[in-house]
Amino acid sequence: MTRRLSSRLNPVSRPAIGALALAATATTLSGCMYLSPAQTTKSYDAADGTNQTLGDVQLQNLLVVTSAKGQQGQLEGLAVNNGQSSVKLTIKAGSASTKLTIPPATAVRLDGKRSGDDTATVSPVTVASVAAAPGGYQNISFSTPANGTTDVQVPVLLDQYPYGTASEAHPSYTPPPDTETHEPPA
C-alpha cells in the first residue's frame, strides 16, 4: 500500500512548512546584503565643494570660483558656528589672509551674502591669484584659536551658472548641452 506524504501531514503543519520555506528564502536572499555593504554607510560630499570641521566650526561646500588660473577668485561656502561663543576664523589663500568673526549658533556665507534667515554676514573672501585652473584645486588654510590650522584642497570652478557672478539672466549664460526642453501636451 502506497501512502502519500500529504496524507501524513495534519492541516496544522502545512502552514508551518510554508512559513519555514518563506523564512529560508528570505534568509538566502538577505545574504546578498552581507556581501554588498550599503552605500549609505560611505561618507561623501553631496555638493560641488568640499567640507571640513574645525571644532565647533563646520565649513560646508567650499569652492573657489574664477575665470582662469592666475585671476582673482571668490571663495564660496558656508561657515557654521555650532558653539556657544563667537569664533575667530582665519582664512589664508596664498599670501593673503582674511579674519572673520562668526557669532554663536550662526551660519555665514563666505561670499558675503545673507544665509537664509540669519542677518549675520561677513565680508566676501577673495583669493587674489588662484593657483589652479578651473577643474583643479586651490590649497586654502583655515584656522581657529582653539583648533589650530587645517589645510584644505578646495575645488576651483569656472565662473558660470550657478556659481560666481553668472546667472540665467546674464548674457553669457548658456544652458548645459544635455538640457532638454519639453513642450507641454496640447
Secondary structure, DSSP 8 states (H G I E B T S, - for coil): ----HHHHS-TTHHHHHHHHHHHHHHHHHHHHHHHS--GGGS----SSSEEEEETTEEEEEEEEEESSTTS-EEEEEEEEE-SSS-EEEEEEETTEEEEEEE-TTEEEETTSS--TT--------EESS-SS-TTSEEEEEEEETTTEEEEEEEEEEES-TTSTT--TTSTT----TT--------
